[in-house]
């Protein structure tokens, strides 16, 4: 059974640029959630996708957007990057019969 | 709005000690509660999940309890080891689609 994977591991962007982060969910899982974790803080919920549709969103502006594909993998897109977007971005997947979430290793984004 | 608080923020103990980490939440209408471990700069590893109808869960040296009515959970670690050094995060899930709300974590250091 393959766990949750994320790419890239690290990346550095300049303020104002756009970035796309990718996540492959655990086999058999149809729900993907994205979280932002600033240094020293707990993860904050960005949004969740279930069967290719967004079905929940946290307190993040519209420049944070996402997609889920038919194979349940997912992308997180952030436009017009700001310095405060620097964080660890975590993806988690869960299955249809369980709300237990399994997390990937994260993508460390640095905005300069 | 659900808020999760973890006490203490940091804890340093000698190897072999038994210890307790505390988590409190403001809204008792939860679906489940998860305890996670996070190593520096890494993703989250699920340790224990307690459903709202359960009182406790055990895995090896770890025992987590849940008192939903009082909005509290504890994670008990027996016979601590240096390899237990990490940040421990508590997260609660509400009903329906809602996702996880995290505390800021407790940073644990176990010295040899």
HADDOCK unambig.tbl for C-alpha pairs under 7 A between the chains (distance, minus, plus):
assign (segid A and resid 41 and name CA) (segid B and resid 104 and name CA) 4.90 0.50 0.50
assign (segid A and resid 42 and name CA) (segid B and resid 102 and name CA) 5.56 0.50 0.50
assign (segid A and resid 42 and name CA) (segid B and resid 103 and name CA) 5.52 0.50 0.50
assign (segid A and resid 42 and name CA) (segid B and resid 104 and name CA) 4.19 0.50 0.50
assign (segid A and resid 42 and name CA) (segid B and resid 105 and name CA) 6.44 0.50 0.50
assign (segid A and resid 43 and name CA) (segid B and resid 102 and name CA) 6.20 0.50 0.50
assign (segid A and resid 56 and name CA) (segid B and resid 97 and name CA) 6.82 0.50 0.50
assign (segid A and resid 56 and name CA) (segid B and resid 98 and name CA) 6.89 0.50 0.50
assign (segid A and resid 90 and name CA) (segid B and resid 43 and name CA) 6.91 0.50 0.50
assign (segid A and resid 102 and name CA) (segid B and resid 46 and name CA) 6.99 0.50 0.50
assign (segid A and resid 103 and name CA) (segid B and resid 43 and name CA) 6.37 0.50 0.50
assign (segid A and resid 103 and name CA) (segid B and resid 44 and name CA) 5.65 0.50 0.50
assign (segid A and resid 103 and name CA) (segid B and resid 45 and name CA) 6.90 0.50 0.50
assign (segid A and resid 104 and name CA) (segid B and resid 43 and name CA) 5.76 0.50 0.50
assign (segid A and resid 105 and name CA) (segid B and resid 42 and name CA) 5.55 0.50 0.50
assign (segid A and resid 105 and name CA) (segid B and resid 43 and name CA) 3.99 0.50 0.50
assign (segid A and resid 106 and name CA) (segid B and resid 42 and name CA) 6.63 0.50 0.50
assign (segid A and resid 106 and name CA) (segid B and resid 43 and name CA) 5.43 0.50 0.50
